[in-house]
Amino acid sequence: MVMLFHSGCATPSYLASRKIRDNPLTQTLHLVGRKGPEVSERTWHTLRRFDLEDQYLRNSSVCFAHIRKRVTENPEAELIYALSELAYVEGKKAEKAGRVSDALNQYGIALTNSYDYLFSDDLGNTRNFYDPQFRGACDLYNESLEDTLRLLCSENQIQPGQTYTIKTEDREFVVRTEMRGQWKTDEFDHYEFVSDYDIQTLRNQHTTYGLGVPLIAVRRPPEDNDPREKYYPKGLSYSVSALMRCVKPRGGGRAGESRVCVLEFFDPLRANQIQLAEQWVPLETDLTTPLAYFLDSPDFRKRNEATEGLLNPNESANRRGLYMLEPYDPERIPVLMVHGLWSSPMTWMDMFNDLRSFPEIRERYQFWFYLYPSGQPFWLSATQLRTDLTAMRKVFDENRRDQPLDEMVLVGHSMGGLVSRMQTIDSGDEFWKIVSNEPVRSADEAIAKLKGDDDDRFKLVSTLFFRPNTSVKRVITIGTPHRGSEFANDYTRWLARKFIKLPKMAIRTGSRLAELNPSVFKDTELLTVANAIDSLAPESPIFPVMMRAKHAPGVKYHNIIGVLENPTLITGRTEKGDGVVEYASAHMEDTESELIVDAPHTSVHMTPKAVFEVRRILLEHLQEIDGKDRVAQLESVEVVDANAPSLPLVMER
């Protein structure tokens, strides 16, 4: 209990601020050295080769003008690269001296000329993708864009959908800003830069390399009463990649002389490469840092107090519900993750972070999380989840047109696996028989038999009578006590009854109905005093009923079970299992697959082996769905051969 208390109360830090921002040009250009910033030795070589070294040392502006003239007359990749690097260094010097306008001008020159180096058609024959200079040009593009954005953000000049004019001593830039995602143009309050932060707690940092600046876009607090907003936590932040397109000057000319640019904000969950200057270009992205930024926010920490959810379900009940950390997408299949006892959605963040790093997963799936008071009996949480899923469907897809919502996958850890599995079973009258000897054939008949307030009767009967949610097609249970856990022994149950404050509404409802209907109920303990620990006791009558209950046709189950190689060393017990749930309780015969993982109960779902297994199952789910779609297409396109009318020919679209 002491061990679990400390693990439940831990509040890890997910993010740390860097003293110096991450910049791949730092060493090459000596950006933080005493003498820096300085151009690279290769650029000095280029200046000497073109007899420009002395001119640059005397007057950089005159040197830049001379290079531009030479590039216009005879384009050379080496010279264009040198101009980009020189301008970036001069921009750094100007910014350090407080000359913001000059810095913006220099960063603009560096940005447009690195763009010229990377995409101009007339450099196609001389551009060498294997030359480290090519990656250097990518870095110059990215870092000059980031430094430009930093200066603009400091003056609050970044608002997608707007056009800005930036005047400098050298020239005038016109920047159009556009969104390339599902967001509204005014959705974000402000932007943070990924390069300012280090990941602390999440196991892996998932990035891709290419062009663009990875950003943390922090959502603006909603001003309207849109019912969808309750599914998005306050302070939610998204991963965004900013990219700048250079528009060729009218009347011809090089991209390096462009005065009009388009600043675009891309959603890396929907696109990790874009078409730029008639080329497919990978985006520079970071999916993990924006997630960590949100997890580190005070607002999210308040919503995920695992200990409060266990010990005081009443206080945490108002935060119960489904949460989305990405914009709802009608074209992607939901994967709903349900935490276990003394836990919260935080427990899923490593798996969530790893799963969506796979393009084939994030392109087809969206991940949701369920938060509930884990101190209450799991069957009550299952009832609430059933209600919450119905409410969610009405808000996002009232006309039930979004087909992916009917291919939902539930992933439950520990007690969350029981909550998840109960979404797929048909109660019949089996659960009613646990508490009553009075025979009934339906929920309506049970309601009619009970005396009491209408609301009380409906709440109780909805817990005992339910049908499977046909939108759930697959359930993955991890470390789940399908037959209860010996952890719920007499001592832990006594402690639980001392410390866990049961939901007042549920207790009062059960007590009132038990008092008004003494002849109906044979076991009032389940109605009045059962908590989460009680509900997991192996002798609980709920488990045999769940084992024999009918489940929705077509639903498939998968199981991941923790089995410690040396349980005595870790738990002091010899039973085969994860230290909390024995293998005999976790094993099920009706599963499509079962995977054994050598891990303790509290972390079995965080292991790479478990994450990879969930990925395998999700891919299997997609294959099955796509296979059905192909069959449906074949059946819908049926052509009859005139020479053999009795034999239909099937053609695939």
RAZI-V837474 format. One record per residue. N is the residue number from 1. RES is the residue in one small letter. D_CENTER is the distance of its C-alpha to the mean C-alpha in Angstrom with 2 decimals. Layout:
BEGIN
n = (N N)
res = (RES RES)
d_center = (D_CENTER D_CENTER)
END
This chain:
BEGIN
n = (1 2 3 4 5 6 7 8 9 10 11 12 13 14 15 16 17 18 19 20 21 22 23 24 25 26 27 28 29 30 31 32 33 34 35 36 37 38 39 40 41 42 43 44 45 46 47 48 49 50 51 52 53 54 55 56 57 58 59 60 61 62 63 64 65 66 67 68 69 70 71 72 73 74 75 76 77 78 79 80 81 82 83 84 85 86 87 88 89 90 91 92 93 94 95 96 97 98 99 100 101 102 103 104 105 106 107 108 109 110 111 112 113 114 115 116 117 118 119 120 121 122 123 124 125 126 127 128 129 130 131 132 133 134 135 136 137 138 139 140 141 142 143 144 145 146 147 148 149 150 151 152 153 154 155 156 157 158 159 160 161 162 163 164 165 166 167 168 169 170 171 172 173 174 175 176 177 178 179 180 181 182 183 184 185 186 187 188 189 190 191 192 193 194 195 196 197 198 199 200 201 202 203 204 205 206 207 208 209 210 211 212 213 214 215 216 217 218 219 220 221 222 223 224 225 226 227 228 229 230 231 232 233 234 235 236 237 238 239 240 241 242 243 244 245 246 247 248 249 250 251 252 253 254 255 256 257 258 259 260 261 262 263 264 265 266 267 268 269 270 271 272 273 274 275 276 277 278 279 280 281 282 283 284 285 286 287 288 289 290 291 292 293 294 295 296 297 298 299 300 301 302 303 304 305 306 307 308 309 310 311 312 313 314 315 316 317 318 319 320 321 322 323 324 325 326 327 328 329 330 331 332 333 334 335 336 337 338 339 340 341 342 343 344 345 346 347 348 349 350 351 352 353 354 355 356 357 358 359 360 361 362 363 364 365 366 367 368 369 370 371 372 373 374 375 376 377 378 379 380 381 382 383 384 385 386 387 388 389 390 391 392 393 394 395 396 397 398 399 400 401 402 403 404 405 406 407 408 409 410 411 412 413 414 415 416 417 418 419 420 421 422 423 424 425 426 427 428 429 430 431 432 433 434 435 436 437 438 439 440 441 442 443 444 445 446 447 448 449 450 451 452 453 454 455 456 457 458 459 460 461 462 463 464 465 466 467 468 469 470 471 472 473 474 475 476 477 478 479 480 481 482 483 484 485 486 487 488 489 490 491 492 493 494 495 496 497 498 499 500 501 502 503 504 505 506 507 508 509 510 511 512 513 514 515 516 517 518 519 520 521 522 523 524 525 526 527 528 529 530 531 532 533 534 535 536 537 538 539 540 541 542 543 544 545 546 547 548 549 550 551 552 553 554 555 556 557 558 559 560 561 562 563 564 565 566 567 568 569 570 571 572 573 574 575 576 577 578 579 580 581 582 583 584 585 586 587 588 589 590 591 592 593 594 595 596 597 598 599 600 601 602 603 604 605 606 607 608 609 610 611 612 613 614 615 616 617 618 619 620 621 622 623 624 625 626 627 628 629 630 631 632 633 634 635 636 637 638 639 640 641 642 643 644 645 646 647 648 649 650 651 652 653)
res = (m v m l f h s g c a t p s y l a s r k i r d n p l t q t l h l v g r k g p e v s e r t w h t l r r f d l e d q y l r n s s v c f a h i r k r v t e n p e a e l i y a l s e l a y v e g k k a e k a g r v s d a l n q y g i a l t n s y d y l f s d d l g n t r n f y d p q f r g a c d l y n e s l e d t l r l l c s e n q i q p g q t y t i k t e d r e f v v r t e m r g q w k t d e f d h y e f v s d y d i q t l r n q h t t y g l g v p l i a v r r p p e d n d p r e k y y p k g l s y s v s a l m r c v k p r g g g r a g e s r v c v l e f f d p l r a n q i q l a e q w v p l e t d l t t p l a y f l d s p d f r k r n e a t e g l l n p n e s a n r r g l y m l e p y d p e r i p v l m v h g l w s s p m t w m d m f n d l r s f p e i r e r y q f w f y l y p s g q p f w l s a t q l r t d l t a m r k v f d e n r r d q p l d e m v l v g h s m g g l v s r m q t i d s g d e f w k i v s n e p v r s a d e a i a k l k g d d d d r f k l v s t l f f r p n t s v k r v i t i g t p h r g s e f a n d y t r w l a r k f i k l p k m a i r t g s r l a e l n p s v f k d t e l l t v a n a i d s l a p e s p i f p v m m r a k h a p g v k y h n i i g v l e n p t l i t g r t e k g d g v v e y a s a h m e d t e s e l i v d a p h t s v h m t p k a v f e v r r i l l e h l q e i d g k d r v a q l e s v e v v d a n a p s l p l v m e r)
d_center = (31.64 31.87 29.37 26.84 27.61 26.80 23.53 22.52 23.55 22.00 19.90 18.64 18.07 14.80 16.32 19.89 21.63 23.59 27.31 27.43 24.62 23.58 25.82 26.97 30.31 31.16 33.47 34.83 35.93 36.61 34.52 34.91 38.38 41.56 42.96 39.76 38.28 40.32 40.13 39.77 42.84 42.15 42.21 45.44 46.81 46.00 47.72 50.76 50.85 51.07 53.37 50.90 50.52 53.31 52.35 48.79 50.17 52.64 50.46 46.88 47.03 50.11 48.59 45.48 47.77 49.79 46.78 45.61 49.10 49.20 45.82 47.03 50.22 48.89 45.11 44.24 40.73 41.87 43.23 40.22 37.98 40.44 40.44 36.65 36.71 39.77 38.25 35.10 37.34 39.49 36.46 35.48 39.08 39.26 36.10 37.43 40.70 39.09 40.02 36.83 38.41 39.72 36.41 34.67 37.48 37.18 33.41 34.03 36.66 34.46 31.59 33.87 35.90 33.06 31.85 35.47 35.54 32.43 33.22 36.93 38.74 41.90 40.23 38.97 41.90 41.74 38.00 37.19 33.59 34.65 36.06 34.02 35.01 32.68 29.62 31.40 31.52 27.76 27.40 30.01 28.26 24.89 26.53 29.05 26.38 24.40 27.68 28.58 25.35 25.90 29.41 28.48 25.74 28.37 30.53 27.85 28.51 25.07 24.42 23.08 25.76 28.57 31.16 32.44 35.64 35.81 39.43 40.59 44.06 43.61 41.98 39.86 36.29 34.79 30.97 29.26 25.59 23.43 19.89 18.48 15.47 15.07 15.65 19.06 21.23 21.55 18.03 17.50 19.71 19.68 18.20 17.91 18.40 16.25 19.66 20.68 18.42 18.28 15.59 17.28 15.62 12.65 14.54 13.51 12.84 11.71 13.82 16.05 19.55 21.42 22.30 20.60 19.39 15.75 15.25 13.33 13.91 14.44 14.86 18.44 19.51 20.39 24.13 24.66 24.48 21.96 21.07 17.51 16.86 17.07 13.75 12.04 12.65 15.22 14.50 10.91 10.32 8.87 9.48 12.91 15.73 19.26 22.12 25.83 28.19 31.86 34.21 37.52 40.44 42.70 45.80 44.21 43.35 40.72 37.05 37.96 40.09 37.48 37.59 34.91 31.22 28.13 25.02 21.90 18.27 15.96 12.38 11.51 9.10 12.44 14.94 15.45 19.18 21.44 25.18 27.11 30.92 31.08 29.05 25.63 23.87 20.64 18.33 17.74 13.99 11.85 8.07 8.63 11.16 9.62 7.06 10.38 12.32 10.76 11.10 14.58 15.61 18.43 17.14 14.13 16.52 18.98 16.79 16.11 19.68 19.98 23.74 24.42 22.69 25.09 28.26 28.17 26.37 28.34 26.77 23.14 23.79 23.19 19.51 19.06 16.83 13.73 10.77 8.09 5.52 6.09 9.80 11.42 12.64 15.95 15.99 13.03 13.39 11.55 10.64 11.43 11.30 14.47 15.59 19.26 22.25 22.08 18.33 15.26 11.48 11.65 13.03 9.96 8.01 9.96 9.56 5.80 6.23 9.26 8.70 6.68 9.39 11.84 12.75 14.31 11.27 8.83 12.08 12.90 10.10 7.60 6.09 8.10 9.75 13.49 15.43 19.16 22.29 22.64 26.31 27.42 28.48 25.78 27.64 27.37 23.58 23.64 25.80 23.53 20.46 22.79 23.72 20.25 19.13 22.35 21.88 18.42 20.05 22.86 20.79 18.64 21.04 24.40 26.37 24.23 23.98 20.35 21.12 17.60 17.42 20.39 18.76 16.26 15.35 15.37 14.59 16.65 17.74 21.34 22.48 19.19 20.46 23.58 21.85 19.92 23.09 25.12 23.25 25.03 28.56 31.65 33.41 36.84 39.19 38.31 36.35 39.13 41.66 40.08 41.16 44.11 47.25 47.70 46.95 44.84 43.54 40.77 38.65 41.14 43.98 42.33 41.79 45.41 46.68 45.15 46.79 44.82 42.60 40.83 37.43 38.03 39.14 36.23 33.62 35.36 35.99 32.42 31.46 34.16 34.12 31.07 30.19 27.23 24.26 24.90 21.45 20.16 21.17 19.87 19.35 18.37 19.98 19.71 22.60 23.71 27.32 28.48 32.00 31.32 31.35 34.37 32.36 33.32 36.98 39.71 39.02 35.25 35.85 38.61 36.40 33.63 36.22 37.39 34.10 31.71 32.45 32.07 30.82 33.96 33.57 33.25 36.20 38.36 37.71 38.61 41.59 43.02 42.85 44.27 47.13 47.93 47.74 49.37 50.71 47.45 45.22 46.13 43.22 42.15 40.32 37.13 37.45 38.22 37.30 34.57 31.48 28.49 30.68 33.51 31.35 30.44 34.09 35.28 38.24 36.19 37.51 34.06 33.19 36.17 35.49 31.85 33.10 35.62 33.79 33.27 29.80 28.64 30.10 27.81 25.02 24.27 23.49 22.31 22.91 21.86 24.49 25.07 28.64 29.81 32.32 34.32 33.55 36.74 35.79 32.45 33.25 37.04 36.95 37.99 36.25 34.04 30.44 27.63 29.80 28.77 28.63 31.41 31.00 33.52 31.37 28.05 29.67 29.85 32.13 30.31 27.21 26.58 25.65 25.84 24.60 26.17 24.36 26.39 24.33 24.95 23.53 21.24 19.36 19.95 16.36 15.25 17.76 17.19 19.52 17.58 14.27 16.44 18.15 15.16 14.43 18.15 18.19 15.46 17.54 20.62 19.34 18.94 22.41 23.92 22.59 23.69 26.96 27.66 27.06 29.54 32.04 31.73 32.40 35.36 36.79 36.52 38.39 41.66 44.77 48.26 50.64 54.01 55.91 54.27 53.39 52.79 50.03 46.86 45.10 41.33 39.66 36.01 34.62)
END
